[in-house]
C-alpha cells in the first residue's frame, strides 16, 4: 500500500518534472498502483488519502499552457543525456519562430508554467525560455557545457525566476496590525528581524532578491504595508499606486 500510494501521488504531482522516457517506463507501475488502491478492502485508506490532500498555489490559479509532447520528450532526453538541442522558439512579439542551438541546463516549474534554463549557442550567460513557446526541438550529439560554477540552488536563491536581476537588497517594511503575523512562521529570509511597534504594527527587515515578484507580493497587501527602504522599491510602489489611482478615479 505505501508503494501504491507513493506512485499515485508521484503521477499526480510530479508529472511535468519527471523525464518523459521515465514516465513512459513508469506507466505500468502507475496503472498497477491505481488498481491496488481500487481493490483495497473497505475502509479504503489509500484511495481516501488521495481525496484528503491537495497542493494549491498561493496566488491566483491559472490554467497551464499547452506544451508539445514531442518537444517535451526531446528536452527530457537532452537533460538526461546532457546533450545540446536545436530548437525553434516563438517569441510572443515576433511573427515567426527563430532557430537556436542551446545547452539545456535545468527544468523549472513555476506555478502553471514550465521553463527551460539554457545557454544560447556558446555564450556564457544563461536564459530562461517558456517551454510552451518551443515549437520544435531536435536532439544533437554535442555535449552540454555548463557555466562556470553552475549551481541550480544558488540561481534559484538569487531570484532569477522571480524575473529579477539576481540583485539582493535589504528590505525594510512596516506592516499594519493583522497583516504581517504570518512572517513569524514563514520568514522572508534567514536574517529576518521583526520588531513589534505600537498599535500592533510590525517592522520587518530581511535580505531578499529584488524582483518584480517581490513588488507584486507587497502590492497584494494594499494599505496594510509600507516600504521604508530601499528608496528605489518605495519609489516604484508609489508610482504604481499613483497609476492605480488614476485608473480607478
C-alpha positions, 0 to 999 in steps of 0.5 A: 500500500505505501508503494501504491500510494507513493506512485499515485501521488508521484503521477499526480504531482510530479508529472511535468518534472519527471523525464518523459522516457521515465514516465513512459517506463513508469506507466505500468507501475502507475496503472498497477498502483491505481488498481491496488488502491481500487481493490483495497478492502473497505475502509479504503485508506489509500484511495481516501488519502488521495481525496484528503490532500491537495497542493494549491498555489498561493496566488491566483490559479491559472490554467497551464499552457499547452506544451508539445509532447514531442518537444517535451520528450526531446528536452527530457532526453537532452537533460538526461543525456546532457546533450545540446538541442536545436530548437525553434522558439516563438517569441510572443512579439515576433511573427515567426519562430527563430532557430537556436542551438542551446545547452539545456541546463535545468527544468523549472516549474513555476506555478502553471508554467514550465521553463527551460534554463539554457545557454544560447549557442556558446555564450556564457550567460544563461536564459530562461525560455517558456517551454510552451513557446518551443515549437520544435526541438531536435536532439544533437550529439554535442555535449552540454557545457555548463557555466562556470560554477553552475549551481541550480540552488544558488540561481534559484536563491538569487531570484532569477525566476522571480524575473529579477536581476539576481540583485539582493537588497535589504528590505525594510517594511512596516506592516499594519496590525493583522497583516504581517503575523504570518512572517513569524512562521514563514520568514522572508529570509534567514536574517529576518528581524521583526520588531513589534511597534505600537498599535500592533504594527510590525517592522520587518527587515530581511535580505531578499532578491529584488524582483518584480515578484517581490513588488507584486507580493507587497502590492497584494497587501494594499494599505496594510504595508509600507516600504521604508527602504530601499528608496528605489522599491518605495519609489516604484510602489508609489508610482504604481499606486499613483497609476492605480489611482488614476485608473480607478478615479 
